[in-house]
Amino acid sequence: MIVSRCIFAKALAALGVLAVASQAAWAQGYPDRPIRLIVPFAAGGNADLNGRVVADVVQRALGQPAVVENRAGAGGGVGAEYVARAEPDGYTLLVGSNGPLTINPIINPNVSYDPLKDFAPVALVSYVPHVLIVSNKLGVKSIPDLVALSKTRPINLATSGVGSASHMTLERFKQATGAQIAHVPYKSGGSLLPDVISGNVDGAMTELSTAVELHKGGQAHIVGVAGASRSKSAPDIPTFDEQGVKGFLARSFIGIVAPAKVSAEALAKLQAAIAAGVGAGTEAAAKLVATGSEIATPEQMTPAGFADFIKRDLEDMRAAAKLAGLGK
């Protein structure tokens, strides 16, 4: 059978139209199945709390189930590697934080992903300042008191583990104040709390969201918050800066990233859902603020803004890791 050039050209044109139509339908159809948000830590922590809040707003905005899946291990590295290697289709996302995105790549030579090359930032969600909480048995009520006591007898402070964001903050604090402090690493922020209450450790450097209820309940005392200003959730706690540790800021952040080659359409829909659902003034934002978190700015809730944030935090963590004697 002989096909004329005219018919052949029309057929090619028709195929082209079908291809374009198919691409348009795909873009309009995202998402058409459940989205997974991988939390690279155990349930109950700050990343898990934020992940569930984000899952709820994404589900409401995009009309598909958004499911949180906890894949803990290696300081967040197990979950991060899983997402880095996942299909870049917008259906597998990482609830990213300091550990997997800006600390592990610096201190762990076995990390197999690059935080800048293997992920596409979607939006920064929130950050929570670090605090120094002490056992009531220690008998100190301020940072100057703690530093002075450390010069007379050893002080042991817990963190959520070697190389954790709170460990990096503790090392910076020791350098800034000259305090004589022994580091006691735990497996998580939640696991150290009973020993702070009992006095088995003198205190801990941890996240405000982890410690604030102990402080409010009188079970332990937060002597300082490493924020630019006092927290709205606990305005009685003075900042480190107010107590003479000038310019001292430290926080854990939470943001959503996707595999690097995710489509622009999926990225845009996810970012818009998060920015609208978790932005300042929303019900979701109020829920996070009540735990001590601060909501990211509109610029930080964009892919470009979050990318810049990650780059800056990588450099800060590189400097902190040197103080701790860690790093590649």
C-alpha angles and dihedrals in degrees: 000000000000117000117202120235089242094056092044091052091049090051092052090049091050091051090051091052090049091051092051091046090050092051091049091050091050092051092048091045098057116145106031098151139030121303120221122214109199113212105196093208138061120281119275102043132107094271091050092050092050092043092056092048090051092045090055095051093044091050092050094047100043101034098233130101114270111201128195114221120188115216105171129183145098095033091301094317096115094058093040093053090048092056094042089058096041124108108278093232099118094252098099117056135171124229091217129198142163094287102059097025108039109011110037093052089057103042103029116071091192097061106124099196134071113224092210099043106032100049137057110215112229104178141328107237110185147326131216123207121238120244137196109231122184136195115259086234091066091069099215126125104182143036093251088053091052094047091049092049091050089061090060101041136004117276119205118204127185129220133181091264148308108306094014121137090253090052090054089051092049092053091050090048092052091052094046096050107024089233116165102234134161116213118231111190121208131185095250144355092257095051094060097055098083091055092050090052093048094043095241084131123029093233146303145250105228145132121297090233089058096048108029097090091052089052094048091047093051093240092122136354129246107213098186146002120218095220133117088247139005117290118256088221093057110016093168091072113090121220124250088246092056089055096053103273091116119211094357110155128165132163146157116236134206124202140153123248132176132203110289100255098048113144121264089237095056091043092052094048093048093047093049092049093051096043092049095042102042101028121123113292097026126121090246091052091051090053092054094043089054088062093052099267125135119220119240118249120257090255092051089052090066125085092245094046093049091046090055090047091054092049092052093047091050090059093046091050091047089058092045092049090057090055089052092048091245132122145088 
